Amino acid sequence: MTGQPVYIAGAGIIRPLGKGLTATKQSLRDNISAIAPLTLFPLRQGQPLPVGQTAEPETGLWPPRTHRLAREAAAMAME
């Protein structure tokens, strides 16, 4: 691999425990569980499984949810 080296100077974190490193660390210190029944989409059969899910960063169908979450994490990293 050639070219200029890349240095990572920031990070963004979006987790079920909170957004940002401070919120995540505090949730872990307070022993808060973010596991709950799945609510992001309906299941065709059976009961919702317990999962860790993040809240929607914004509404709408475009761009996809994963892209919106990545954009929000990238904005945190750039700060």
mmCIF file of the N, C-alpha and C atoms, coordinates in Angstrom:
data_MODEL
# 
_entry.id   MODEL 
# 
loop_
_atom_site.group_PDB 
_atom_site.id 
_atom_site.type_symbol 
_atom_site.label_atom_id 
_atom_site.label_alt_id 
_atom_site.label_comp_id 
_atom_site.label_asym_id 
_atom_site.label_entity_id 
_atom_site.label_seq_id 
_atom_site.pdbx_PDB_ins_code 
_atom_site.Cartn_x 
_atom_site.Cartn_y 
_atom_site.Cartn_z 
_atom_site.occupancy 
_atom_site.B_iso_or_equiv 
_atom_site.pdbx_formal_charge 
_atom_site.auth_seq_id 
_atom_site.auth_comp_id 
_atom_site.auth_asym_id 
_atom_site.auth_atom_id 
_atom_site.pdbx_PDB_model_num 
ATOM 1   N N  . MET A 1 1  ? 0.847   -1.171  0.000  1.00 0.00 ? 1  MET A N  1 
ATOM 2   C CA . MET A 1 1  ? 0.000   0.000   0.000  1.00 0.00 ? 1  MET A CA 1 
ATOM 3   C C  . MET A 1 1  ? 0.899   1.242   0.000  1.00 0.00 ? 1  MET A C  1 
ATOM 4   N N  . THR A 1 2  ? 0.566   2.165   -0.851 1.00 0.00 ? 2  THR A N  1 
ATOM 5   C CA . THR A 1 2  ? 1.356   3.392   -0.949 1.00 0.00 ? 2  THR A CA 1 
ATOM 6   C C  . THR A 1 2  ? 0.456   4.594   -0.721 1.00 0.00 ? 2  THR A C  1 
ATOM 7   N N  . GLY A 1 3  ? 1.077   5.731   -0.584 1.00 0.00 ? 3  GLY A N  1 
ATOM 8   C CA . GLY A 1 3  ? 0.299   6.952   -0.394 1.00 0.00 ? 3  GLY A CA 1 
ATOM 9   C C  . GLY A 1 3  ? 0.571   7.565   0.963  1.00 0.00 ? 3  GLY A C  1 
ATOM 10  N N  . GLN A 1 4  ? -0.213  8.567   1.285  1.00 0.00 ? 4  GLN A N  1 
ATOM 11  C CA . GLN A 1 4  ? -0.068  9.287   2.541  1.00 0.00 ? 4  GLN A CA 1 
ATOM 12  C C  . GLN A 1 4  ? -0.648  8.478   3.696  1.00 0.00 ? 4  GLN A C  1 
ATOM 13  N N  . PRO A 1 5  ? 0.006   8.514   4.866  1.00 0.00 ? 5  PRO A N  1 
ATOM 14  C CA . PRO A 1 5  ? -0.576  7.838   6.024  1.00 0.00 ? 5  PRO A CA 1 
ATOM 15  C C  . PRO A 1 5  ? -1.834  8.558   6.491  1.00 0.00 ? 5  PRO A C  1 
ATOM 16  N N  . VAL A 1 6  ? -2.738  7.812   7.092  1.00 0.00 ? 6  VAL A N  1 
ATOM 17  C CA . VAL A 1 6  ? -3.991  8.350   7.606  1.00 0.00 ? 6  VAL A CA 1 
ATOM 18  C C  . VAL A 1 6  ? -3.974  8.198   9.120  1.00 0.00 ? 6  VAL A C  1 
ATOM 19  N N  . TYR A 1 7  ? -4.330  9.242   9.822  1.00 0.00 ? 7  TYR A N  1 
ATOM 20  C CA . TYR A 1 7  ? -4.384  9.225   11.276 1.00 0.00 ? 7  TYR A CA 1 
ATOM 21  C C  . TYR A 1 7  ? -5.815  9.470   11.726 1.00 0.00 ? 7  TYR A C  1 
ATOM 22  N N  . ILE A 1 8  ? -6.289  8.656   12.632 1.00 0.00 ? 8  ILE A N  1 
ATOM 23  C CA . ILE A 1 8  ? -7.638  8.818   13.169 1.00 0.00 ? 8  ILE A CA 1 
ATOM 24  C C  . ILE A 1 8  ? -7.539  9.650   14.438 1.00 0.00 ? 8  ILE A C  1 
ATOM 25  N N  . ALA A 1 9  ? -8.220  10.778  14.442 1.00 0.00 ? 9  ALA A N  1 
ATOM 26  C CA . ALA A 1 9  ? -8.123  11.704  15.570 1.00 0.00 ? 9  ALA A CA 1 
ATOM 27  C C  . ALA A 1 9  ? -9.444  11.877  16.306 1.00 0.00 ? 9  ALA A C  1 
ATOM 28  N N  . GLY A 1 10 ? -10.499 11.197  15.886 1.00 0.00 ? 10 GLY A N  1 
ATOM 29  C CA . GLY A 1 10 ? -11.801 11.332  16.527 1.00 0.00 ? 10 GLY A CA 1 
ATOM 30  C C  . GLY A 1 10 ? -12.594 10.058  16.363 1.00 0.00 ? 10 GLY A C  1 
ATOM 31  N N  . ALA A 1 11 ? -13.623 9.912   17.149 1.00 0.00 ? 11 ALA A N  1 
ATOM 32  C CA . ALA A 1 11 ? -14.489 8.738   17.060 1.00 0.00 ? 11 ALA A CA 1 
ATOM 33  C C  . ALA A 1 11 ? -15.912 9.141   17.409 1.00 0.00 ? 11 ALA A C  1 
ATOM 34  N N  . GLY A 1 12 ? -16.856 8.484   16.787 1.00 0.00 ? 12 GLY A N  1 
ATOM 35  C CA . GLY A 1 12 ? -18.263 8.682   17.098 1.00 0.00 ? 12 GLY A CA 1 
ATOM 36  C C  . GLY A 1 12 ? -18.850 7.342   17.503 1.00 0.00 ? 12 GLY A C  1 
ATOM 37  N N  . ILE A 1 13 ? -19.706 7.342   18.490 1.00 0.00 ? 13 ILE A N  1 
ATOM 38  C CA . ILE A 1 13 ? -20.286 6.087   18.970 1.00 0.00 ? 13 ILE A CA 1 
ATOM 39  C C  . ILE A 1 13 ? -21.785 6.263   19.164 1.00 0.00 ? 13 ILE A C  1 
ATOM 40  N N  . ILE A 1 14 ? -22.538 5.351   18.562 1.00 0.00 ? 14 ILE A N  1 
ATOM 41  C CA . ILE A 1 14 ? -23.993 5.319   18.719 1.00 0.00 ? 14 ILE A CA 1 
ATOM 42  C C  . ILE A 1 14 ? -24.333 3.898   19.117 1.00 0.00 ? 14 ILE A C  1 
ATOM 43  N N  . ARG A 1 15 ? -24.794 3.742   20.329 1.00 0.00 ? 15 ARG A N  1 
ATOM 44  C CA . ARG A 1 15 ? -25.090 2.421   20.869 1.00 0.00 ? 15 ARG A CA 1 
ATOM 45  C C  . ARG A 1 15 ? -26.439 2.467   21.571 1.00 0.00 ? 15 ARG A C  1 
ATOM 46  N N  . PRO A 1 16 ? -27.004 1.304   21.853 1.00 0.00 ? 16 PRO A N  1 
ATOM 47  C CA . PRO A 1 16 ? -28.260 1.289   22.607 1.00 0.00 ? 16 PRO A CA 1 
ATOM 48  C C  . PRO A 1 16 ? -28.131 1.942   23.980 1.00 0.00 ? 16 PRO A C  1 
ATOM 49  N N  . LEU A 1 17 ? -26.915 1.980   24.528 1.00 0.00 ? 17 LEU A N  1 
ATOM 50  C CA . LEU A 1 17 ? -26.708 2.587   25.845 1.00 0.00 ? 17 LEU A CA 1 
ATOM 51  C C  . LEU A 1 17 ? -26.652 4.102   25.806 1.00 0.00 ? 17 LEU A C  1 
ATOM 52  N N  . GLY A 1 18 ? -26.539 4.677   24.619 1.00 0.00 ? 18 GLY A N  1 
ATOM 53  C CA . GLY A 1 18 ? -26.490 6.124   24.520 1.00 0.00 ? 18 GLY A CA 1 
ATOM 54  C C  . GLY A 1 18 ? -25.663 6.567   23.335 1.00 0.00 ? 18 GLY A C  1 
ATOM 55  N N  . LYS A 1 19 ? -25.726 7.832   23.041 1.00 0.00 ? 19 LYS A N  1 
ATOM 56  C CA . LYS A 1 19 ? -24.965 8.399   21.933 1.00 0.00 ? 19 LYS A CA 1 
ATOM 57  C C  . LYS A 1 19 ? -23.777 9.143   22.492 1.00 0.00 ? 19 LYS A C  1 
ATOM 58  N N  . GLY A 1 20 ? -22.608 8.821   21.993 1.00 0.00 ? 20 GLY A N  1 
ATOM 59  C CA . GLY A 1 20 ? -21.387 9.446   22.456 1.00 0.00 ? 20 GLY A CA 1 
ATOM 60  C C  . GLY A 1 20 ? -20.715 8.625   23.542 1.00 0.00 ? 20 GLY A C  1 
ATOM 61  N N  . LEU A 1 21 ? -19.430 8.823   23.682 1.00 0.00 ? 21 LEU A N  1 
ATOM 62  C CA . LEU A 1 21 ? -18.645 8.067   24.642 1.00 0.00 ? 21 LEU A CA 1 
ATOM 63  C C  . LEU A 1 21 ? -19.066 8.359   26.076 1.00 0.00 ? 21 LEU A C  1 
ATOM 64  N N  . THR A 1 22 ? -19.348 9.613   26.391 1.00 0.00 ? 22 THR A N  1 
ATOM 65  C CA . THR A 1 22 ? -19.721 9.986   27.756 1.00 0.00 ? 22 THR A CA 1 
ATOM 66  C C  . THR A 1 22 ? -21.006 9.285   28.185 1.00 0.00 ? 22 THR A C  1 
ATOM 67  N N  . ALA A 1 23 ? -22.030 9.322   27.353 1.00 0.00 ? 23 ALA A N  1 
ATOM 68  C CA . ALA A 1 23 ? -23.311 8.682   27.681 1.00 0.00 ? 23 ALA A CA 1 
ATOM 69  C C  . ALA A 1 23 ? -23.148 7.177   27.805 1.00 0.00 ? 23 ALA A C  1 
ATOM 70  N N  . THR A 1 24 ? -22.355 6.580   26.929 1.00 0.00 ? 24 THR A N  1 
ATOM 71  C CA . THR A 1 24 ? -22.141 5.132   26.971 1.00 0.00 ? 24 THR A CA 1 
ATOM 72  C C  . THR A 1 24 ? -21.411 4.730   28.250 1.00 0.00 ? 24 THR A C  1 
ATOM 73  N N  . LYS A 1 25 ? -20.349 5.457   28.594 1.00 0.00 ? 25 LYS A N  1 
ATOM 74  C CA . LYS A 1 25 ? -19.608 5.137   29.819 1.00 0.00 ? 25 LYS A CA 1 
ATOM 75  C C  . LYS A 1 25 ? -20.494 5.291   31.049 1.00 0.00 ? 25 LYS A C  1 
ATOM 76  N N  . GLN A 1 26 ? -21.309 6.339   31.098 1.00 0.00 ? 26 GLN A N  1 
ATOM 77  C CA . GLN A 1 26 ? -22.184 6.546   32.258 1.00 0.00 ? 26 GLN A CA 1 
ATOM 78  C C  . GLN A 1 26 ? -23.211 5.429   32.371 1.00 0.00 ? 26 GLN A C  1 
ATOM 79  N N  . SER A 1 27 ? -23.784 4.989   31.261 1.00 0.00 ? 27 SER A N  1 
ATOM 80  C CA . SER A 1 27 ? -24.749 3.887   31.285 1.00 0.00 ? 27 SER A CA 1 
ATOM 81  C C  . SER A 1 27 ? -24.098 2.606   31.796 1.00 0.00 ? 27 SER A C  1 
ATOM 82  N N  . LEU A 1 28 ? -22.871 2.353   31.380 1.00 0.00 ? 28 LEU A N  1 
ATOM 83  C CA . LEU A 1 28 ? -22.159 1.171   31.862 1.00 0.00 ? 28 LEU A CA 1 
ATOM 84  C C  . LEU A 1 28 ? -21.869 1.279   33.357 1.00 0.00 ? 28 LEU A C  1 
ATOM 85  N N  . ARG A 1 29 ? -21.449 2.455   33.807 1.00 0.00 ? 29 ARG A N  1 
ATOM 86  C CA . ARG A 1 29 ? -21.188 2.661   35.244 1.00 0.00 ? 29 ARG A CA 1 
ATOM 87  C C  . ARG A 1 29 ? -22.454 2.469   36.077 1.00 0.00 ? 29 ARG A C  1 
ATOM 88  N N  . ASP A 1 30 ? -23.600 2.923   35.535 1.00 0.00 ? 30 ASP A N  1 
ATOM 89  C CA . ASP A 1 30 ? -24.870 2.817   36.247 1.00 0.00 ? 30 ASP A CA 1 
ATOM 90  C C  . ASP A 1 30 ? -25.511 1.438   36.092 1.00 0.00 ? 30 ASP A C  1 
ATOM 91  N N  . ASN A 1 31 ? -24.827 0.534   35.389 1.00 0.00 ? 31 ASN A N  1 
ATOM 92  C CA . ASN A 1 31 ? -25.306 -0.836  35.178 1.00 0.00 ? 31 ASN A CA 1 
ATOM 93  C C  . ASN A 1 31 ? -26.678 -0.863  34.489 1.00 0.00 ? 31 ASN A C  1 
ATOM 94  N N  . ILE A 1 32 ? -26.855 0.011   33.509 1.00 0.00 ? 32 ILE A N  1 
ATOM 95  C CA . ILE A 1 32 ? -28.107 0.079   32.753 1.00 0.00 ? 32 ILE A CA 1 
ATOM 96  C C  . ILE A 1 32 ? -28.053 -0.922  31.608 1.00 0.00 ? 32 ILE A C  1 
ATOM 97  N N  . SER A 1 33 ? -29.115 -1.677  31.449 1.00 0.00 ? 33 SER A N  1 
ATOM 98  C CA . SER A 1 33 ? -29.206 -2.626  30.346 1.00 0.00 ? 33 SER A CA 1 
ATOM 99  C C  . SER A 1 33 ? -30.014 -1.999  29.216 1.00 0.00 ? 33 SER A C  1 
ATOM 100 N N  . ALA A 1 34 ? -29.555 -2.175  28.011 1.00 0.00 ? 34 ALA A N  1 
ATOM 101 C CA . ALA A 1 34 ? -30.266 -1.643  26.853 1.00 0.00 ? 34 ALA A CA 1 
ATOM 102 C C  . ALA A 1 34 ? -30.951 -2.761  26.069 1.00 0.00 ? 34 ALA A C  1 
ATOM 103 N N  . ILE A 1 35 ? -31.064 -3.927  26.665 1.00 0.00 ? 35 ILE A N  1 
ATOM 104 C CA . ILE A 1 35 ? -31.708 -5.061  26.011 1.00 0.00 ? 35 ILE A CA 1 
ATOM 105 C C  . ILE A 1 35 ? -33.212 -4.979  26.259 1.00 0.00 ? 35 ILE A C  1 
ATOM 106 N N  . ALA A 1 36 ? -33.981 -5.005  25.173 1.00 0.00 ? 36 ALA A N  1 
ATOM 107 C CA . ALA A 1 36 ? -35.440 -4.897  25.252 1.00 0.00 ? 36 ALA A CA 1 
ATOM 108 C C  . ALA A 1 36 ? -36.047 -5.601  24.042 1.00 0.00 ? 36 ALA A C  1 
ATOM 109 N N  . PRO A 1 37 ? -37.351 -5.866  24.053 1.00 0.00 ? 37 PRO A N  1 
ATOM 110 C CA . PRO A 1 37 ? -37.980 -6.479  22.886 1.00 0.00 ? 37 PRO A CA 1 
ATOM 111 C C  . PRO A 1 37 ? -37.809 -5.613  21.635 1.00 0.00 ? 37 PRO A C  1 
ATOM 112 N N  . LEU A 1 38 ? -37.610 -6.256  20.517 1.00 0.00 ? 38 LEU A N  1 
ATOM 113 C CA . LEU A 1 38 ? -37.423 -5.597  19.230 1.00 0.00 ? 38 LEU A CA 1 
ATOM 114 C C  . LEU A 1 38 ? -38.646 -4.763  18.869 1.00 0.00 ? 38 LEU A C  1 
ATOM 115 N N  . THR A 1 39 ? -38.411 -3.482  18.515 1.00 0.00 ? 39 THR A N  1 
ATOM 116 C CA . THR A 1 39 ? -39.508 -2.595  18.121 1.00 0.00 ? 39 THR A CA 1 
ATOM 117 C C  . THR A 1 39 ? -39.237 -1.887  16.794 1.00 0.00 ? 39 THR A C  1 
ATOM 118 N N  . LEU A 1 40 ? -38.063 -2.103  16.197 1.00 0.00 ? 40 LEU A N  1 
ATOM 119 C CA . LEU A 1 40 ? -37.715 -1.394  14.963 1.00 0.00 ? 40 LEU A CA 1 
ATOM 120 C C  . LEU A 1 40 ? -38.588 -1.782  13.780 1.00 0.00 ? 40 LEU A C  1 
ATOM 121 N N  . PHE A 1 41 ? -39.034 -3.028  13.763 1.00 0.00 ? 41 PHE A N  1 
ATOM 122 C CA . PHE A 1 41 ? -39.892 -3.480  12.674 1.00 0.00 ? 41 PHE A CA 1 
ATOM 123 C C  . PHE A 1 41 ? -40.761 -4.619  13.184 1.00 0.00 ? 41 PHE A C  1 
ATOM 124 N N  . PRO A 1 42 ? -41.936 -4.824  12.586 1.00 0.00 ? 42 PRO A N  1 
ATOM 125 C CA . PRO A 1 42 ? -42.830 -5.890  13.043 1.00 0.00 ? 42 PRO A CA 1 
ATOM 126 C C  . PRO A 1 42 ? -42.322 -7.264  12.588 1.00 0.00 ? 42 PRO A C  1 
ATOM 127 N N  . LEU A 1 43 ? -42.572 -8.260  13.419 1.00 0.00 ? 43 LEU A N  1 
ATOM 128 C CA . LEU A 1 43 ? -42.239 -9.633  13.064 1.00 0.00 ? 43 LEU A CA 1 
ATOM 129 C C  . LEU A 1 43 ? -43.462 -10.302 12.460 1.00 0.00 ? 43 LEU A C  1 
ATOM 130 N N  . ARG A 1 44 ? -43.235 -11.188 11.536 1.00 0.00 ? 44 ARG A N  1 
ATOM 131 C CA . ARG A 1 44 ? -44.357 -11.878 10.899 1.00 0.00 ? 44 ARG A CA 1 
ATOM 132 C C  . ARG A 1 44 ? -44.953 -12.952 11.809 1.00 0.00 ? 44 ARG A C  1 
ATOM 133 N N  . GLN A 1 45 ? -44.136 -13.481 12.705 1.00 0.00 ? 45 GLN A N  1 
ATOM 134 C CA . GLN A 1 45 ? -44.641 -14.499 13.628 1.00 0.00 ? 45 GLN A CA 1 
ATOM 135 C C  . GLN A 1 45 ? -43.799 -14.491 14.897 1.00 0.00 ? 45 GLN A C  1 
ATOM 136 N N  . GLY A 1 46 ? -44.370 -14.983 15.966 1.00 0.00 ? 46 GLY A N  1 
ATOM 137 C CA . GLY A 1 46 ? -43.649 -15.106 17.222 1.00 0.00 ? 46 GLY A CA 1 
ATOM 138 C C  . GLY A 1 46 ? -43.526 -13.797 17.979 1.00 0.00 ? 46 GLY A C  1 
ATOM 139 N N  . GLN A 1 47 ? -42.975 -13.918 19.171 1.00 0.00 ? 47 GLN A N  1 
ATOM 140 C CA . GLN A 1 47 ? -42.759 -12.767 20.034 1.00 0.00 ? 47 GLN A CA 1 
ATOM 141 C C  . GLN A 1 47 ? -41.453 -12.069 19.657 1.00 0.00 ? 47 GLN A C  1 
ATOM 142 N N  . PRO A 1 48 ? -41.381 -10.754 19.839 1.00 0.00 ? 48 PRO A N  1 
ATOM 143 C CA . PRO A 1 48 ? -40.127 -10.044 19.568 1.00 0.00 ? 48 PRO A CA 1 
ATOM 144 C C  . PRO A 1 48 ? -39.014 -10.544 20.486 1.00 0.00 ? 48 PRO A C  1 
ATOM 145 N N  . LEU A 1 49 ? -37.847 -10.730 19.920 1.00 0.00 ? 49 LEU A N  1 
ATOM 146 C CA . LEU A 1 49 ? -36.691 -11.174 20.677 1.00 0.00 ? 49 LEU A CA 1 
ATOM 147 C C  . LEU A 1 49 ? -36.071 -9.997  21.418 1.00 0.00 ? 49 LEU A C  1 
ATOM 148 N N  . PRO A 1 50 ? -35.427 -10.251 22.548 1.00 0.00 ? 50 PRO A N  1 
ATOM 149 C CA . PRO A 1 50 ? -34.712 -9.169  23.216 1.00 0.00 ? 50 PRO A CA 1 
ATOM 150 C C  . PRO A 1 50 ? -33.443 -8.824  22.449 1.00 0.00 ? 50 PRO A C  1 
ATOM 151 N N  . VAL A 1 51 ? -33.273 -7.561  22.153 1.00 0.00 ? 51 VAL A N  1 
ATOM 152 C CA . VAL A 1 51 ? -32.127 -7.097  21.369 1.00 0.00 ? 51 VAL A CA 1 
ATOM 153 C C  . VAL A 1 51 ? -31.639 -5.761  21.916 1.00 0.00 ? 51 VAL A C  1 
ATOM 154 N N  . GLY A 1 52 ? -30.477 -5.343  21.479 1.00 0.00 ? 52 GLY A N  1 
ATOM 155 C CA . GLY A 1 52 ? -29.999 -3.996  21.733 1.00 0.00 ? 52 GLY A CA 1 
ATOM 156 C C  . GLY A 1 52 ? -30.221 -3.198  20.457 1.00 0.00 ? 52 GLY A C  1 
ATOM 157 N N  . GLN A 1 53 ? -31.024 -2.164  20.505 1.00 0.00 ? 53 GLN A N  1 
ATOM 158 C CA . GLN A 1 53 ? -31.330 -1.379  19.313 1.00 0.00 ? 53 GLN A CA 1 
ATOM 159 C C  . GLN A 1 53 ? -31.170 0.105   19.611 1.00 0.00 ? 53 GLN A C  1 
ATOM 160 N N  . THR A 1 54 ? -30.764 0.839   18.614 1.00 0.00 ? 54 THR A N  1 
ATOM 161 C CA . THR A 1 54 ? -30.592 2.274   18.770 1.00 0.00 ? 54 THR A CA 1 
ATOM 162 C C  . THR A 1 54 ? -31.828 2.999   18.256 1.00 0.00 ? 54 THR A C  1 
ATOM 163 N N  . ALA A 1 55 ? -32.063 4.164   18.797 1.00 0.00 ? 55 ALA A N  1 
ATOM 164 C CA . ALA A 1 55 ? -33.200 4.977   18.358 1.00 0.00 ? 55 ALA A CA 1 
ATOM 165 C C  . ALA A 1 55 ? -32.904 5.527   16.964 1.00 0.00 ? 55 ALA A C  1 
ATOM 166 N N  . GLU A 1 56 ? -33.943 5.812   16.240 1.00 0.00 ? 56 GLU A N  1 
ATOM 167 C CA . GLU A 1 56 ? -33.794 6.394   14.902 1.00 0.00 ? 56 GLU A CA 1 
ATOM 168 C C  . GLU A 1 56 ? -33.152 7.770   14.999 1.00 0.00 ? 56 GLU A C  1 
ATOM 169 N N  . PRO A 1 57 ? -32.117 8.044   14.196 1.00 0.00 ? 57 PRO A N  1 
ATOM 170 C CA . PRO A 1 57 ? -31.526 9.379   14.209 1.00 0.00 ? 57 PRO A CA 1 
ATOM 171 C C  . PRO A 1 57 ? -32.437 10.433  13.593 1.00 0.00 ? 57 PRO A C  1 
ATOM 172 N N  . GLU A 1 58 ? -33.274 10.023  12.644 1.00 0.00 ? 58 GLU A N  1 
ATOM 173 C CA . GLU A 1 58 ? -34.233 10.927  12.002 1.00 0.00 ? 58 GLU A CA 1 
ATOM 174 C C  . GLU A 1 58 ? -35.239 10.061  11.266 1.00 0.00 ? 58 GLU A C  1 
ATOM 175 N N  . THR A 1 59 ? -36.336 10.633  10.856 1.00 0.00 ? 59 THR A N  1 
ATOM 176 C CA . THR A 1 59 ? -37.355 9.851   10.169 1.00 0.00 ? 59 THR A CA 1 
ATOM 177 C C  . THR A 1 59 ? -37.108 9.868   8.672  1.00 0.00 ? 59 THR A C  1 
ATOM 178 N N  . GLY A 1 60 ? -37.800 9.002   7.983  1.00 0.00 ? 60 GLY A N  1 
ATOM 179 C CA . GLY A 1 60 ? -37.696 8.937   6.534  1.00 0.00 ? 60 GLY A CA 1 
ATOM 180 C C  . GLY A 1 60 ? -37.126 7.606   6.084  1.00 0.00 ? 60 GLY A C  1 
ATOM 181 N N  . LEU A 1 61 ? -37.271 7.349   4.817  1.00 0.00 ? 61 LEU A N  1 
ATOM 182 C CA . LEU A 1 61 ? -36.789 6.091   4.262  1.00 0.00 ? 61 LEU A CA 1 
ATOM 183 C C  . LEU A 1 61 ? -35.476 6.240   3.508  1.00 0.00 ? 61 LEU A C  1 
ATOM 184 N N  . TRP A 1 62 ? -35.110 7.464   3.191  1.00 0.00 ? 62 TRP A N  1 
ATOM 185 C CA . TRP A 1 62 ? -33.886 7.659   2.441  1.00 0.00 ? 62 TRP A CA 1 
ATOM 186 C C  . TRP A 1 62 ? -33.043 8.744   3.080  1.00 0.00 ? 62 TRP A C  1 
ATOM 187 N N  . PRO A 1 63 ? -31.789 8.593   3.254  1.00 0.00 ? 63 PRO A N  1 
ATOM 188 C CA . PRO A 1 63 ? -31.027 7.376   2.999  1.00 0.00 ? 63 PRO A CA 1 
ATOM 189 C C  . PRO A 1 63 ? -31.380 6.282   4.006  1.00 0.00 ? 63 PRO A C  1 
ATOM 190 N N  . PRO A 1 64 ? -30.911 5.055   3.768  1.00 0.00 ? 64 PRO A N  1 
ATOM 191 C CA . PRO A 1 64 ? -31.240 3.956   4.685  1.00 0.00 ? 64 PRO A CA 1 
ATOM 192 C C  . PRO A 1 64 ? -30.797 4.247   6.124  1.00 0.00 ? 64 PRO A C  1 
ATOM 193 N N  . ARG A 1 65 ? -31.426 3.584   7.067  1.00 0.00 ? 65 ARG A N  1 
ATOM 194 C CA . ARG A 1 65 ? -31.163 3.788   8.492  1.00 0.00 ? 65 ARG A CA 1 
ATOM 195 C C  . ARG A 1 65 ? -29.680 3.638   8.823  1.00 0.00 ? 65 ARG A C  1 
ATOM 196 N N  . THR A 1 66 ? -29.040 2.625   8.275  1.00 0.00 ? 66 THR A N  1 
ATOM 197 C CA . THR A 1 66 ? -27.617 2.413   8.564  1.00 0.00 ? 66 THR A CA 1 
ATOM 198 C C  . THR A 1 66 ? -26.777 3.602   8.114  1.00 0.00 ? 66 THR A C  1 
ATOM 199 N N  . HIS A 1 67 ? -27.142 4.214   6.996  1.00 0.00 ? 67 HIS A N  1 
ATOM 200 C CA . HIS A 1 67 ? -26.413 5.380   6.505  1.00 0.00 ? 67 HIS A CA 1 
ATOM 201 C C  . HIS A 1 67 ? -26.620 6.586   7.426  1.00 0.00 ? 67 HIS A C  1 
ATOM 202 N N  . ARG A 1 68 ? -27.860 6.749   7.911  1.00 0.00 ? 68 ARG A N  1 
ATOM 203 C CA . ARG A 1 68 ? -28.139 7.864   8.824  1.00 0.00 ? 68 ARG A CA 1 
ATOM 204 C C  . ARG A 1 68 ? -27.365 7.713   10.127 1.00 0.00 ? 68 ARG A C  1 
ATOM 205 N N  . LEU A 1 69 ? -27.294 6.482   10.651 1.00 0.00 ? 69 LEU A N  1 
ATOM 206 C CA . LEU A 1 69 ? -26.525 6.233   11.870 1.00 0.00 ? 69 LEU A CA 1 
ATOM 207 C C  . LEU A 1 69 ? -25.042 6.492   11.638 1.00 0.00 ? 69 LEU A C  1 
ATOM 208 N N  . ALA A 1 70 ? -24.529 6.049   10.502 1.00 0.00 ? 70 ALA A N  1 
ATOM 209 C CA . ALA A 1 70 ? -23.114 6.272   10.184 1.00 0.00 ? 70 ALA A CA 1 
ATOM 210 C C  . ALA A 1 70 ? -22.818 7.762   10.038 1.00 0.00 ? 70 ALA A C  1 
ATOM 211 N N  . ARG A 1 71 ? -23.726 8.498   9.413  1.00 0.00 ? 71 ARG A N  1 
ATOM 212 C CA . ARG A 1 71 ? -23.529 9.940   9.245  1.00 0.00 ? 71 ARG A CA 1 
ATOM 213 C C  . ARG A 1 71 ? -23.502 10.644  10.605 1.00 0.00 ? 71 ARG A C  1 
ATOM 214 N N  . GLU A 1 72 ? -24.374 10.224  11.519 1.00 0.00 ? 72 GLU A N  1 
ATOM 215 C CA . GLU A 1 72 ? -24.408 10.817  12.849 1.00 0.00 ? 72 GLU A CA 1 
ATOM 216 C C  . GLU A 1 72 ? -23.112 10.503  13.616 1.00 0.00 ? 72 GLU A C  1 
ATOM 217 N N  . ALA A 1 73 ? -22.622 9.273   13.515 1.00 0.00 ? 73 ALA A N  1 
ATOM 218 C CA . ALA A 1 73 ? -21.374 8.899   14.178 1.00 0.00 ? 73 ALA A CA 1 
ATOM 219 C C  . ALA A 1 73 ? -20.197 9.657   13.577 1.00 0.00 ? 73 ALA A C  1 
ATOM 220 N N  . ALA A 1 74 ? -20.193 9.832   12.255 1.00 0.00 ? 74 ALA A N  1 
ATOM 221 C CA . ALA A 1 74 ? -19.133 10.578  11.602 1.00 0.00 ? 74 ALA A CA 1 
ATOM 222 C C  . ALA A 1 74 ? -19.125 12.046  12.035 1.00 0.00 ? 74 ALA A C  1 
ATOM 223 N N  . ALA A 1 75 ? -20.319 12.620  12.202 1.00 0.00 ? 75 ALA A N  1 
ATOM 224 C CA . ALA A 1 75 ? -20.401 14.007  12.667 1.00 0.00 ? 75 ALA A CA 1 
ATOM 225 C C  . ALA A 1 75 ? -19.823 14.132  14.068 1.00 0.00 ? 75 ALA A C  1 
ATOM 226 N N  . MET A 1 76 ? -20.095 13.141  14.941 1.00 0.00 ? 76 MET A N  1 
ATOM 227 C CA . MET A 1 76 ? -19.495 13.148  16.272 1.00 0.00 ? 76 MET A CA 1 
ATOM 228 C C  . MET A 1 76 ? -17.978 13.092  16.193 1.00 0.00 ? 76 MET A C  1 
ATOM 229 N N  . ALA A 1 77 ? -17.469 12.251  15.310 1.00 0.00 ? 77 ALA A N  1 
ATOM 230 C CA . ALA A 1 77 ? -16.014 12.096  15.170 1.00 0.00 ? 77 ALA A CA 1 
ATOM 231 C C  . ALA A 1 77 ? -15.380 13.383  14.677 1.00 0.00 ? 77 ALA A C  1 
ATOM 232 N N  . MET A 1 78 ? -16.053 14.096  13.802 1.00 0.00 ? 78 MET A N  1 
ATOM 233 C CA . MET A 1 78 ? -15.504 15.328  13.256 1.00 0.00 ? 78 MET A CA 1 
ATOM 234 C C  . MET A 1 78 ? -15.471 16.461  14.279 1.00 0.00 ? 78 MET A C  1 
ATOM 235 N N  . GLU A 1 79 ? -16.341 16.380  15.294 1.00 0.00 ? 79 GLU A N  1 
ATOM 236 C CA . GLU A 1 79 ? -16.349 17.411  16.336 1.00 0.00 ? 79 GLU A CA 1 
ATOM 237 C C  . GLU A 1 79 ? -15.073 17.307  17.129 1.00 0.00 ? 79 GLU A C  1 
# 
